[in-house]
Amino acid sequence: MNQAKLDVPYFSQWESPEMTLPVLAEGASALHRDVNWKNSGAETIEEYARWAVNVCGMACLKMILAARGEAHPILSLARTCTSYGGYIVNEADASIKGLIYAPFVTFVRERFGLSADVKTQVPAQTIPEILSSHRFFIASVSSAIRWPEREPPGKGGHLVLVTAADEGSVRFHNPSGHERATQADVTLPLATFDRFFANRGIAVGL
């Protein structure tokens, strides 16, 4: 791997990481049973449940900031990102659209002084090159990457934090992994990762 292993704290997009399988089975309503919901910075459990299914990108940012010693509630990050246009909230149907990359880049540059660049049409084999000039790569993948032995239904729709890569493998934190082995420091062959990878993401430096 072309990055020495840095202690990058892991955070799920749920305040209780074991909530992934209940959410998959029941939808966001399962999060009404998350006893740790207040840690998110949400004002109500309904606000938490509504947002938590949309904040994989904010979980990646939370991990990046934690790697340099900063702690931020995930919904505080989401609210500020929304003020930059990183999420579009439709109050009529309660839908949330995002993460929108370009406003996110402006947000993290202005609020946290992070260097960040949108990357599109990225062949998986060039991820090590991206990490040679940036500390992290927030990669768009299918959320089904938690089951790498399966064929994904598509590519993209979920974000993971890539912390290291070489010509043969990729290491990442997955905000919606369903067990420890699929959450922190997941290492997959590059070819396996590529089956889920949408060839886009955001390169971020500390």
C-alpha positions as CSV (number, residue, x, y, z in Angstrom):
1,M,0.0,0.0,0.0
2,N,1.3,3.5,-0.9
3,Q,0.1,5.0,2.4
4,A,1.5,4.1,5.8
5,K,-1.4,3.0,8.0
6,L,-2.6,6.1,9.8
7,D,-4.9,5.7,12.7
8,V,-8.1,6.9,11.1
9,P,-11.0,6.5,13.5
10,Y,-14.0,4.7,12.2
11,F,-17.5,6.1,12.4
12,S,-20.7,4.6,11.0
13,Q,-23.4,6.8,9.5
14,W,-25.6,5.4,12.3
15,E,-24.7,6.4,15.9
16,S,-24.9,2.6,16.7
17,P,-22.9,0.8,14.0
18,E,-24.9,-2.4,14.5
19,M,-28.0,-0.8,13.0
20,T,-27.1,-1.6,9.4
21,L,-29.0,-4.9,9.1
22,P,-32.1,-3.5,10.9
23,V,-32.1,-0.5,8.5
24,L,-31.7,-2.9,5.5
25,A,-34.6,-5.0,6.7
26,E,-37.0,-2.3,7.9
27,G,-35.9,1.0,6.4
28,A,-35.1,4.2,8.2
29,S,-37.8,3.6,10.8
30,A,-35.5,1.0,12.4
31,L,-33.3,4.0,13.5
32,H,-36.1,5.0,16.0
33,R,-34.6,2.2,18.2
34,D,-31.0,3.7,18.1
35,V,-30.4,4.6,21.7
36,N,-27.4,6.7,20.8
37,W,-29.3,8.9,18.3
38,K,-28.7,12.1,20.3
39,N,-25.0,11.9,19.7
40,S,-25.7,12.7,16.1
41,G,-26.6,16.3,16.9
42,A,-30.2,15.8,15.8
43,E,-32.9,17.7,17.6
44,T,-35.4,14.8,17.4
45,I,-35.2,11.1,16.7
46,E,-37.3,11.7,13.6
47,E,-34.7,14.2,12.3
48,Y,-32.0,11.6,13.0
49,A,-33.7,8.8,11.2
50,R,-34.5,11.0,8.2
51,W,-30.9,12.1,7.8
52,A,-28.9,9.1,8.9
53,V,-29.7,7.1,5.7
54,N,-28.3,10.0,3.6
55,V,-25.0,10.9,5.5
56,C,-22.4,8.4,4.3
57,G,-20.5,11.3,2.9
58,M,-20.7,13.2,6.2
59,A,-19.5,10.0,8.0
60,C,-16.4,10.0,5.7
61,L,-15.8,13.7,6.5
62,K,-16.2,13.0,10.2
63,M,-13.5,10.3,9.9
64,I,-11.2,12.6,8.0
65,L,-11.6,15.4,10.6
66,A,-11.2,12.9,13.5
67,A,-7.9,11.8,11.9
68,R,-6.5,15.3,12.7
69,G,-8.1,15.3,16.2
70,E,-11.4,17.1,15.6
71,A,-14.8,15.8,16.7
72,H,-17.9,16.9,15.0
73,P,-21.5,15.6,15.3
74,I,-22.5,14.1,12.0
75,L,-25.7,16.2,11.6
76,S,-23.9,19.4,12.4
77,L,-21.7,18.6,9.4
78,A,-24.8,17.8,7.3
79,R,-26.6,21.0,8.2
80,T,-23.6,23.2,7.3
81,C,-23.0,21.2,4.1
82,T,-26.6,21.8,3.2
83,S,-26.1,25.5,3.6
84,Y,-23.5,25.3,0.9
85,G,-25.8,23.3,-1.4
86,G,-24.2,19.9,-0.7
87,Y,-27.7,18.5,0.1
88,I,-31.0,19.6,-1.3
89,V,-33.9,19.1,1.1
90,N,-37.4,18.8,-0.2
91,E,-39.8,19.6,2.7
92,A,-42.8,18.6,0.6
93,D,-41.9,15.0,0.4
94,A,-39.2,14.9,3.1
95,S,-36.6,13.7,0.5
96,I,-32.9,14.6,0.7
97,K,-30.7,14.7,-2.4
98,G,-27.0,14.5,-2.0
99,L,-24.1,14.4,-1.5
100,I,-23.5,16.9,-4.3
101,Y,-19.7,17.0,-4.9
102,A,-18.9,20.6,-6.0
103,P,-20.6,22.3,-3.1
104,F,-19.1,19.8,-0.7
105,V,-15.6,20.7,-2.0
106,T,-16.3,24.4,-1.3
107,F,-17.7,23.6,2.2
108,V,-14.6,21.6,3.3
109,R,-12.2,24.1,1.9
110,E,-13.9,27.1,3.5
111,R,-14.9,25.6,6.8
112,F,-12.0,23.2,7.5
113,G,-9.1,24.3,5.3
114,L,-9.1,20.9,3.6
115,S,-7.8,20.5,0.0
116,A,-10.4,18.7,-2.0
117,D,-11.0,18.0,-5.7
118,V,-13.8,16.3,-7.5
119,K,-12.6,13.3,-9.6
120,T,-14.6,11.8,-12.4
121,Q,-13.9,9.1,-15.0
122,V,-11.5,7.5,-12.6
123,P,-10.2,4.0,-13.5
124,A,-9.9,2.0,-10.3
125,Q,-6.2,1.3,-11.1
126,T,-5.5,5.1,-10.8
127,I,-6.7,5.3,-7.1
128,P,-3.1,4.7,-5.8
129,E,-2.0,7.7,-7.9
130,I,-4.7,9.9,-6.4
131,L,-3.6,8.9,-3.0
132,S,0.0,9.8,-3.8
133,S,-1.1,13.5,-3.8
134,H,-4.1,13.4,-1.5
135,R,-4.5,11.7,1.9
136,F,-8.0,10.3,1.3
137,F,-10.3,9.4,-1.5
138,I,-14.1,9.4,-0.9
139,A,-15.2,6.9,-3.5
140,S,-18.6,6.4,-4.9
141,V,-19.5,2.7,-4.7
142,S,-22.5,0.4,-4.5
143,S,-23.6,0.0,-0.9
144,A,-23.6,-3.8,-1.6
145,I,-19.8,-3.6,-1.3
146,R,-20.4,-4.9,2.3
147,W,-21.0,-8.3,0.5
148,P,-18.0,-8.3,-1.9
149,E,-18.7,-12.0,-2.8
150,R,-22.0,-10.9,-4.5
151,E,-22.6,-9.2,-7.7
152,P,-23.8,-5.6,-7.1
153,P,-27.1,-4.5,-8.6
154,G,-25.3,-1.4,-9.9
155,K,-22.4,1.0,-9.2
156,G,-22.5,4.1,-7.0
157,G,-25.0,5.5,-4.6
158,H,-22.9,5.1,-1.5
159,L,-19.6,6.7,-0.3
160,V,-16.7,5.0,1.4
161,L,-13.4,6.5,2.7
162,V,-10.4,5.0,0.9
163,T,-7.3,5.3,3.1
164,A,-4.8,3.4,1.1
165,A,-4.3,1.5,-2.2
166,D,-1.7,-0.2,-4.3
167,E,-1.7,-1.9,-7.6
168,G,-3.4,-4.9,-6.1
169,S,-5.7,-3.8,-3.3
170,V,-7.7,-1.0,-1.7
171,R,-8.3,-0.3,2.0
172,F,-11.3,1.7,3.2
173,H,-13.7,2.5,6.0
174,N,-17.4,1.8,5.1
175,P,-19.9,3.9,6.9
176,S,-22.6,1.3,6.5
177,G,-20.7,-1.9,7.0
178,H,-22.9,-4.5,8.7
179,E,-20.2,-6.1,10.9
180,R,-16.7,-5.1,12.0
181,A,-15.0,-6.9,9.1
182,T,-16.9,-4.8,6.6
183,Q,-16.7,-1.5,8.5
184,A,-13.1,-0.5,9.4
185,D,-9.9,-1.1,7.4
186,V,-11.7,-3.3,4.9
187,T,-9.2,-4.5,2.3
188,L,-10.3,-5.8,-1.0
189,P,-8.5,-6.7,-4.2
190,L,-8.6,-3.8,-6.6
191,A,-10.5,-5.9,-9.2
192,T,-13.2,-6.7,-6.6
193,F,-13.5,-3.0,-5.6
194,D,-13.8,-2.1,-9.2
195,R,-17.0,-4.1,-9.6
196,F,-18.7,-1.7,-7.1
197,F,-16.9,1.5,-8.0
198,A,-18.7,4.2,-10.0
199,N,-15.4,5.7,-11.2
200,R,-15.9,9.0,-9.4
201,G,-15.3,10.5,-6.0
202,I,-13.6,13.3,-4.1
203,A,-9.9,13.4,-3.3
204,V,-9.2,15.1,0.1
205,G,-6.0,16.2,1.7
206,L,-5.4,17.1,5.4
